[in-house]
Amino acid sequence: MSKPKMFEKPTGAKDYLPEAVRKLRHIEREALACMRGWGYEQIITPTMEYYDTVGAASSTSDHKLYKLLNNRGTTLVLRSDMTSPIARVVSSLLKESEFPLRLSYHSNVFRSIEEEAGREVEFFQTGVELVGDSSAEADAEVVALAIASLKAAGVERFKIAIGHVGFLNGLLGEALPNRTEEQELLKSCLLGRDYVGYRDQLRKLSLEEPVRSELEGILRLRGGGEICDQALQLSLDETARESISHLCEIWDALKAYGVSEHVLIDLTMIGDFSYYTGMTFEGYAADLGFPVVSGGRYDNLLAQFGRPAGATGFALKTTRVLELLGAENDNEEERTLIVYDSTGRDEALAEAQRLRGEGALVVTVREDSLSNELQEAAHSDHFEYKGLRYTNLLVYLAGQGTNGGSAT
């Protein structure tokens, strides 16, 4: 195996240059401010966790976890999501706190991947967890907040698809009783959005025509509130009907929030069916083929940490939002360049400090004379100097007068 060159980095790892970092911090700042406005307080957890606790409870497949050994031989993992670490904190440091708890976060997470182009092993998530509330109102709150957070981050065109794992569990259990392996196979097809494969599997099962038609009919259960009524007519299973009733309550609450125009009911959308227990959702931006937000209800997780409670939440895929906004020409921050010599230094640096105190971005440069480039810049709306773009020029040079030129 050849030794990596000094400038190489591991496959899937990424460097973020100043412009990207500025946008990333803007997304993080605006999303967290939005979440705080809804009563969610930010939490920070360690990058490393114990494999036997947080790692085992995570929704991430075991082969995608980054594992390492400490000096005592104990297996640790780099966090692969934030939901399990927060469940640990809720069950320990916050065990005396009353429910419901509203917590937010912004963190980098790690997932091992095959060496595929475009896939990242480290990426950023900004999200919330609403713990201790099992109601449809809580589910509607996190969906509505996800919509508000996307808007705050600068995503304007998107659609949220919501489903319910209970509906499919009930429907498949009713249609394929005691055929767990076949049920899981069909769920896997839906999870991967492989509708052709789903239909192929139905044909291979040699089902009676009414049953096959019923199971194929769920592929058409996508739309607005009318989908709830259609789904209730499709199944008599109690679990399926209770799930749809819960989804109807969520839809009604989303209409009250005034965000139903952004939402699509999609009963083929089940999320990770080994992890989620109720409502699930994903959000897709119009200009990106990958989801920019996902979430749902996971009522079984907290019990693994000794404090059973219903919980729901979502993660904004901050890195993908960055990709989406990276293609747009955003308004750059205003920068001021102050040029000075030994004579004007005291006044120049004092002015720089005053402007910075007002929140301005100021760069100071020691020069003995004003270059032709900067002399021309004094008469421009904006200019570039040493590769950076400026909107304001202040000059403190002997013989040229204080504030001899400015581009504003």
N, C-alpha and C positions, 0 to 999 in steps of 0.2 A: 504494500500500500504506500503510495507516494505521500510525502510530507506536504501539508498545505502551504501555499505561499503566504507571505506575510500579509498581503492585502485581501486574501480570501476570507470568507466567513461561511459558517455551516449552511447547507441547503435549507431554504425556508426561513432563514434569519434575514433581517432587513435593517438597513441604516435609514434614519430619518434626517434629512437635511433641514436647515433652518426654516425654509418656507413651509415644508410639510409639518414641522413641529409647531409652527405658529398656528396653522390651520387645525392641527390635532388638539392643541390646547384650547383653541376657540370652541371647538365642538364639545370638548369636555366641560369647559367652563359654563357654556350656555345650557347644556343638558342638565348638569348638576344644579344650576340655579333654578331651572324649571322644576326639577324634582323637589328641591327645597321648598319651592312655592306651594307644593302639594303636601308639605309636612314630612318629607323624608329626610332623615339625617344621615350624613355620610359616615361610612365605616371603612377602616383599613385593616386588612388581615395579612399574615405573613405570606411571603412567596412560597415557602416550603411548609408542608404539612406531613403528618404521619400517614403512611400508606394504609395502615390497618384501620384508620378511622375515616378521615376525610377522603382519602384516595379510594377506599372501598365503597364509600357511600356516593361517590360522584356519579353523574350520569354519563361520564366519558368511558368508553370501552377501555378495558385494562391494557390492551396492546397500544393504546394511544397515549398512555400516561408516561411522563418522564420520571423515571425512578432513579434514586441514588441512595448510597449507604453513608450514614454518618460514621464517626470514629468508633462507635460501639457496635456497629454492624446492624443498626436498626434501619429499615427501609423507609425512606422519605419519598415524597413526590413534589414536583413543582405543580402548583395549583393549576387545574385544567378548567375550572370555572369558579364562580364566586358563591354559588348557592350553597354548596356543602360547607365551605368555611364559615359562612354566615350562620348556617344551622348549628354548627359547633358553638359559635359565640352566643347565640340565642339560648342555647341549652346549658351554658356555663356562666360566662361573665354577666349575662343578662337574665339569668334564671329567675331573679326576683322581680324583674320588670313585668308590668301587666301587659297583657295582649289587648288590642293588636299593636304590633311593632312595625314601624315604617322605616326601613333602612335603605340607603342608596350607596353606590360605590363607583369608583373608576379604577380599573386595575389591568395590568397585563396578565395574560394567562398563556399556558403552554400546552400544546398537544403534538405528539409525535405523528408524523405523516410519512407516507411513501414519497420518494423523491420525484414529485410532480411539479412541473412548471406552474408558477402562480400561487402555490399553496404556501401558507406561512405557518411556522411552528410556534411563533410568539405573536400575539396580537392583543388588541385592547378592547375592553368591554366597559360600557357605562350602563348601569341598570339599577333596579330596585327589587326589594323583597317586602311583601306585605304578609306578615306572619301572625297567625292567631285569629283569622277571620275566614270562615268557610263559605261565606255567602256569595250569591251572584253579584251583589253590589261590589264586593271586593274585586272579583274578576273584571267587572266592567271598569272599575277605577284604574286597574293597571293597564288595561287596553287603552283607555282614554288618555292616561299619562304617557303611554308609549307614543301615541299620536302627537301629543303636545311636545314630547321630547324630540321627536323627529323634526317637527317644525322648528323648534328652538335651535336645533343643530344645523338648520339650513336646507333640509330635504323638503321640497315643496310638492313633488308628484310621487305618490306612493299609494299602495293599497294593502290593507290588513285582512288576512284570511283567518277566520276563527273556526275551530271545530271542537269536537268533544270525544275523547277516547272512550268514554262510557257508552256512547251510542254504538260505536263499532263493536265493542266488546259484547254488548247485549245482542246486537243484530247477528253477529257471527256465531255467538253461543246458541242462539235460537235456531239458526239455519244449519249449523254444523255441530250438533251436540256431541260432546266427548271426542271431538276431532281436533285436539289442541294444536298438533303440528301443522295441520292444514290451515287452521285459523291464523297461526303465526306467519305462515308463508304468504297468505293474502295481505296481512298487515304490512309485511316487509315490502311488498310491491307498492302499496299505497304510500308508505314512508318514503320510498325512493321515487315517487311520482311516476312509477312504471305502470301506466294504465294498460298498455298493450300486454305486458306480462301478467297483469291482474286478470285480464279477460282470458288469456291463454290458460292460466291456472284454473279458472272457473270451468273451462271446457274439459280439462283433464280430470276434474273431480267427479264427472258423470252424475251430476245433480239432476233432480227432476226440474222440468222447465220452469215452474212457478218459483222455485227456490233460486235457480240460476238467474232468472230475470230480476228477482228481488235484489240479489247481491250485485248484479250489474247495474241496477238502477241507482245505487248510491253515487255512481260516477256523475250523475246528472244533478245531484243535490248541491248545487252551488248557486248562490244568489242572495237576495235580501231576506226580510222577515218571513216571506211566504214559504221559505225552505223549511222552517220549523213545522208548519202545518203539513207539508208534504211528507216530512220524515215521520211525524206521528202516525200517518196513515200507512207507513211502510212496515212497521213492526208493532207487535203486541207485547214484546218482551218488556218487563217492568224496568230493568236497568236502562234499556235504550230509551224508553219513554220518559223516565226521570231525568236522564241526561239532556234530552231535547227540551224538556220543560225548563231546566236550568239555563240552557242556552237561550231560550226565548226571553227569560228574565234579564239575561245579560244584554240582549239586543234592545230590549225596552229601555234599559238604563243608558245604553250608548246613544239612543235617540234623545234621551233627556240631556245628555252631555252635549248634544249637537254635533256628534262626530260620525254618525252612522253612514254618511256619504263616503267615508274612507274605509268602510268595513264591508267584507264579503263573507257570508256564511259558506263554508266549504267543509262538508262532512267527510270528505276523503282526507282531510288534513288532520293527522293524529299526533304529530311530533314523535318523540322517542317514547314508544308505547311501554317500554320497561321502566320508565321513570315518571312520566306524567300520569295523573290520576283523574283528570277532569278536562276542563277547558284548555285548549292549546291554541296558539296563534303564531303567525309569521307575517312579517311586513316586507313587501318588495317595492323598491323604487322603480320608477318608470324607465330609468336609463341604466339599470344594473340587473344582471341576471341572477344575482345571489340575494338572499334575504338580508336586510339591513337591521332587522330586529326580530327576536323570537322570544316566546315565553309561554307560561301556562301554569296550571295548578299541580302541585306535587305534595299531596297530603300525607304521604307515608314517610317522607325523609326525616322529619323532626323526631319521629319515634326511634330512629336508629341512634339518636344521641340522648335518649332518655327523657325527652320532653315532647310527647305527642301533641301535634297542633296542625291545623290546616294552614296552608301557605300558598301564595301565588306571587308571580313576579315576571320580570322580563329582563333581557340584556340587549342593549343597543350595541350593534357591532360597529364600534367606533372606527376601526381601521377601514371597513368597507365604506362607511360614510365619507371618510377622508378620500378614498378613491373616487367616489362620486363627485365630491366637491372640488377635487383636484383638477377636473377638466374645465371648471368654470373660472372666469376671470373675476376674482374678487377685488374689492377695493383695498389697496395697500394702505398700511398705516402711514401717517404723515411723519417724515423725518426732518429734523433740522441739522444742518451742518454748520459748525462754528469754526472759522479759521482764525488763528491768532499767531502773533510773534511774541518775543520776550517782553516787548513794551506793553502789549495789550493783554497779556496772559491773565493777570488778576481779574480784570473786568470781564474777560471772556469766560473764565471758569465760574465766576460768580453768576453770570447770566445763565450759563448752562445749568447750574444747580437750581436756580430759580425756576427755569422752565421745566426741569425734571420734577421739581416739587409740585408743579401743576399737572403732571402726568404726561408731559411731552417726551418724545423719543429724540435724544440729542446725542450727536457724535461730535467730538472735538478733535481738531487736527492742528498740530504745530507746523506752521509754514513761515518762511522768511519773506515770501512774496506771493501774490495772487497769480495763479497760472492763467493762461489764456482760456483754458477750458472753464475755469470758475468765473472768469470775467464775463464770458458769454452766458454762463448759467444765471448770472444776476438778473438777466432780462427774460428768463424763461419761467413757464408755469411749473416746470419740474426739470430735473436734470440728474445725470448719473455721475458718480465720482467713485473711482476704485471699485466699480462693479455694483455699487449700491445706489438706489434711487432716492432722491431727496425732493422735498417740496419747499424748503426754506433755507436760505443762506445768510449767515451773519458773519461779518468780517471785522476783526480787531487787529489791524496792522498799522504800524507807524507810517505816517504820510498818506494813508488812504482813508483815514477817518473811521470812526466807530460806526459799525453797521453799514459799511460802505456799499454793500449790495445785498439784495434779497430777492428770492424767487418765491412768491406767494400766490 
